Amino acid sequence: MRFMFAISAAIVAMFLVSYAAKAQNTEKHNSMLYPTVLVGSKGGSGSGTVIFSSLWEDGTVHTYVLTNHHVIKRAIKVAEEWDPQEGKNVERETRQDVIVEWYQYNRQSRSIGTSTKKAKIVAYDASVDLALVHLIDDETIIQNVAYVIPDGEEIYIFDEVWAVGAKLGKPPSPTFGFISNLDSDLGGQRYIMASAPIVYGNSGGSLYRYSVERGRYELIGVPSAASVIPGMFSSQIVIDMGFSIPMETVRDFLDENCYSPVVGGFLGPDCDGLGELSSDE
């Protein structure tokens, strides 16, 4: 009798472990894989992360995707034009629309198709390699939006992380690693270094960490670059020395461009509205 009870208990335990593993795997897909998109402009592509998608009071949907500036920079043109009022040539900027490509998955998370939408570049800053694009679609709410780490929360070396991106223009895929350095300096900017491998195409994607306190995977950085060993004829990427822009920098970028609410913040005193600097500026 005891033997049969022990076998039954073991079977139940195995079932519960299997169920918990499947549930955790589903959460990883929903929280990390599905919010990741491909962002393309003329001449190249990279990754992006959906950080906001919501229905506004006027009945329109607004969706914002975070990416790197270098992913969309070819869509930004600056040229000199004659200004009759100024009586001289002045620089004028034009921004072409970019392409945002969503991947559709079956239950096993195999990519079975894509959905393509156009988006406008609403903010960028080359100095911190960040850009924000707004979907030209005011009807469709994107269901899977990345959770963002709360403002001011600490991260640590040895924290487990996942890097997700559309590597080489392929469907988004994850890699696993650890935070290696919190204060890597590249060109005077602070980056997080992680051992989760990244390659071409990861740029603009996501670096996630699991929060035990909140029971969810949270965006802690934006992969932007990898270490490179220069060679005589070609350079070699050190894929396990990837550099991500920390969320503190992302929040500063959004705040300066009046887009803090898309990550749960508030508009500053210099903003008249979302994406609108005060006329006094």
ZAZA-133039 format. One line per 3 residues: number of its first residue (from 1); their letters; for each residue x, z, y of C-alpha. Coordinates in Angstrom, 2 decimals. Layout:
N
NUM) a) X,Z,Y  ...
//
This chain:
281
1) mrf) 0.00,0.00,0.00  2.78,0.94,2.40  4.60,-2.24,1.43
4) mfa) 1.57,-4.40,2.29  1.14,-2.54,5.58  4.80,-3.13,6.46
7) isa) 4.46,-6.85,5.73  1.30,-7.08,7.84  2.98,-5.23,10.69
10) aiv) 5.98,-7.56,10.51  3.73,-10.64,10.62  1.84,-9.28,13.63
13) amf) 5.13,-8.49,15.38  6.44,-12.01,14.74  3.21,-13.48,16.08
16) lvs) 3.41,-11.38,19.24  7.05,-12.32,19.83  6.23,-16.00,19.32
19) yaa) 3.24,-15.77,21.66  5.29,-14.01,24.34  8.05,-16.63,24.07
22) kaq) 5.53,-19.46,24.46  3.92,-17.75,27.45  7.30,-17.28,29.12
25) nte) 8.21,-20.90,28.44  4.92,-22.05,29.98  5.64,-19.95,33.07
28) khn) 9.09,-21.53,33.39  7.54,-24.99,33.32  4.84,-24.12,35.86
31) sml) 7.14,-22.23,38.25  10.38,-24.22,38.09  9.98,-27.65,36.52
34) ypt) 6.63,-28.82,37.91  7.29,-28.06,41.63  10.42,-30.24,41.46
37) vlv) 10.12,-33.83,42.68  12.29,-36.86,43.31  12.80,-37.71,46.97
40) gsk) 13.95,-41.21,47.80  14.86,-43.23,50.87  16.33,-46.66,51.24
43) ggs) 19.61,-46.73,49.36  19.42,-43.49,47.40  17.49,-40.57,46.01
46) gsg) 17.78,-36.88,45.29  15.49,-33.96,44.56  12.99,-31.86,46.45
49) tvi) 10.86,-28.76,45.95  7.21,-28.32,46.86  7.12,-25.11,48.93
52) fss) 3.64,-25.38,50.45  0.33,-27.11,49.63  -2.91,-25.78,51.04
55) lwe) -6.32,-26.70,52.41  -6.65,-26.02,56.13  -9.75,-24.96,58.05
58) dgt) -10.33,-28.52,59.25  -10.71,-29.68,55.65  -7.34,-31.44,55.40
61) vht) -4.61,-30.68,52.88  -1.02,-30.21,54.00  1.91,-30.35,51.58
64) yvl) 5.56,-29.78,52.47  8.64,-30.57,50.40  12.07,-29.05,51.06
67) tnh) 15.18,-31.15,50.44  18.72,-31.83,51.72  19.40,-33.77,54.88
70) hvi) 21.88,-36.00,53.07  19.11,-37.05,50.66  16.98,-38.55,53.44
73) kra) 19.54,-39.35,56.14  19.37,-43.11,55.52  15.75,-43.00,56.69
76) ikv) 16.85,-41.73,60.12  18.10,-44.37,62.55  19.52,-43.85,66.02
79) aee) 20.00,-46.87,68.28  20.53,-47.53,71.96  17.64,-49.09,73.87
82) wdp) 17.21,-50.04,77.50  15.02,-47.56,79.39  13.64,-49.14,82.56
85) qeg) 12.71,-45.74,84.01  16.18,-44.33,83.47  17.80,-47.62,84.39
88) knv) 20.24,-47.37,81.52  20.59,-47.49,77.74  19.37,-44.36,75.99
91) ere) 19.53,-43.28,72.37  16.23,-43.40,70.51  15.58,-42.08,67.04
94) trq) 13.27,-43.61,64.48  12.33,-42.04,61.15  11.20,-44.15,58.23
97) dvi) 8.84,-42.72,55.64  10.42,-41.47,52.43  9.11,-41.59,48.88
100) vew) 8.16,-38.46,46.94  7.70,-38.94,43.20  5.86,-36.46,41.01
103) yqy) 6.31,-36.46,37.26  3.40,-36.06,34.88  3.97,-34.16,31.65
106) nrq) 2.32,-33.62,28.29  2.13,-30.20,26.62  5.74,-30.43,25.46
109) srs) 6.81,-31.21,29.04  7.83,-34.73,28.14  7.52,-36.98,31.16
112) igt) 4.69,-39.45,30.54  4.32,-40.99,33.98  4.80,-40.59,37.70
115) stk) 2.75,-40.39,40.86  4.31,-41.67,44.07  3.41,-40.63,47.60
118) kak) 4.88,-41.36,51.01  6.05,-38.57,53.28  7.18,-38.18,56.88
121) iva) 10.37,-36.41,57.88  9.14,-33.62,60.15  12.34,-31.61,60.55
124) yda) 16.03,-31.89,59.69  19.36,-30.34,60.54  22.51,-32.12,59.41
127) svd) 24.68,-29.09,60.21  23.03,-27.04,57.44  22.08,-30.05,55.27
130) lal) 18.35,-29.30,55.21  15.23,-31.38,55.75  11.48,-30.88,55.47
133) vhl) 9.04,-33.69,54.68  5.24,-33.74,54.98  3.13,-35.73,52.53
136) idd) 0.97,-38.51,53.95  -1.95,-37.36,51.82  -4.49,-34.97,53.32
139) eti) -6.77,-34.82,50.28  -4.69,-33.76,47.25  -3.62,-30.15,46.73
142) iqn) -0.47,-29.85,44.64  -1.13,-27.16,42.05  2.45,-26.16,41.25
145) vay) 4.23,-24.77,44.30  7.52,-22.86,44.13  7.50,-19.11,44.69
148) vip) 10.06,-18.13,47.32  12.16,-14.98,47.14  10.92,-12.42,49.71
151) dge) 12.82,-12.24,52.97  15.66,-9.73,52.87  15.79,-9.28,49.10
154) eiy) 19.29,-9.03,47.66  20.76,-11.23,44.95  23.87,-10.36,42.95
157) ifd) 26.79,-11.88,41.07  25.88,-12.17,37.37  22.19,-12.73,38.17
160) evw) 20.81,-15.34,35.77  19.73,-18.54,37.51  18.26,-21.95,36.71
163) avg) 19.12,-25.12,38.63  16.38,-27.77,38.51  16.65,-31.31,39.83
166) akl) 16.09,-35.00,39.23  19.61,-35.68,38.01  20.75,-39.29,38.38
169) gkp) 17.20,-40.25,39.34  15.80,-39.08,36.00  12.84,-36.72,35.42
172) psp) 13.64,-33.17,36.58  15.51,-31.01,34.10  16.86,-27.44,34.16
175) tfg) 20.30,-26.00,33.56  21.14,-22.33,33.12  23.95,-20.18,34.49
178) fis) 24.91,-17.19,36.58  25.57,-16.52,40.24  29.35,-16.66,40.64
181) nld) 29.87,-16.10,44.35  27.56,-15.10,47.20  29.76,-16.12,50.12
184) sdl) 31.33,-19.50,49.38  32.36,-21.23,52.60  31.94,-24.99,53.01
187) ggq) 32.51,-26.37,56.47  31.78,-23.03,58.08  28.46,-22.62,56.26
190) ryi) 27.67,-19.95,53.66  26.65,-21.09,50.18  25.76,-19.46,46.87
193) mas) 27.99,-20.63,44.02  26.44,-20.72,40.54  27.62,-21.80,37.10
196) api) 24.36,-23.65,36.29  25.65,-27.24,36.01  24.58,-29.73,38.68
199) vyg) 25.40,-33.43,39.09  24.42,-36.31,41.35  20.68,-36.15,42.01
202) nsg) 20.43,-32.35,41.91  20.84,-32.29,45.68  17.74,-31.02,47.42
205) gsl) 16.35,-29.43,44.25  16.01,-25.77,43.35  17.97,-22.72,42.30
208) yry) 15.71,-20.06,40.74  16.05,-16.44,39.68  13.54,-14.38,37.71
211) sve) 12.06,-11.35,39.47  11.25,-8.57,37.02  9.41,-6.68,39.75
214) rgr) 7.01,-9.54,40.51  7.12,-11.18,37.08  7.87,-14.69,38.35
217) yel) 10.63,-17.24,38.91  11.56,-17.49,42.58  13.41,-20.03,44.69
220) igv) 16.64,-18.50,45.97  18.55,-21.58,47.09  18.78,-25.37,47.49
223) psa) 21.57,-27.11,45.52  23.61,-29.17,47.95  27.09,-29.86,46.59
226) asv) 29.48,-29.38,43.68  33.21,-28.73,43.54  35.35,-31.83,43.20
229) ipg) 38.89,-32.21,41.87  40.49,-35.13,43.72  42.38,-37.66,41.64
232) mfs) 44.64,-40.61,42.33  41.99,-43.18,41.40  38.80,-41.12,41.14
235) sqi) 37.50,-37.61,41.63  36.08,-35.32,38.99  33.04,-33.11,39.58
238) vid) 33.29,-29.50,38.44  29.66,-29.25,37.35  29.66,-25.48,36.79
241) mgf) 30.77,-24.77,40.37  27.64,-25.82,42.25  26.87,-24.74,45.79
244) sip) 23.35,-23.90,46.98  22.07,-23.21,50.46  20.70,-19.64,50.50
247) met) 17.10,-18.95,51.51  18.27,-17.04,54.59  19.60,-20.33,55.95
250) vrd) 16.42,-22.13,54.90  14.29,-19.56,56.74  16.42,-19.89,59.89
253) fld) 16.04,-23.69,59.72  12.26,-23.46,59.31  11.99,-20.86,62.07
256) enc) 13.97,-22.98,64.54  11.67,-25.94,63.83  8.43,-23.90,63.94
259) ysp) 7.69,-24.19,60.22  8.16,-20.56,59.11  4.54,-20.26,57.85
262) vvg) 5.24,-22.66,54.97  7.31,-19.87,53.36  5.06,-17.03,54.43
265) gfl) 6.64,-16.34,57.81  5.23,-16.30,61.34  5.64,-18.66,64.26
268) gpd) 8.16,-17.48,66.81  7.56,-17.11,70.57  9.06,-20.57,71.21
271) cdg) 6.40,-22.31,69.08  3.02,-23.61,70.26  1.96,-24.45,66.72
274) lge) 3.24,-25.56,63.34  6.12,-27.91,64.01  5.51,-27.71,67.77
277) lss) 8.13,-26.27,70.08  6.90,-24.77,73.32  6.74,-27.21,76.23
280) de) 9.09,-24.88,78.08  11.88,-25.71,75.60
//
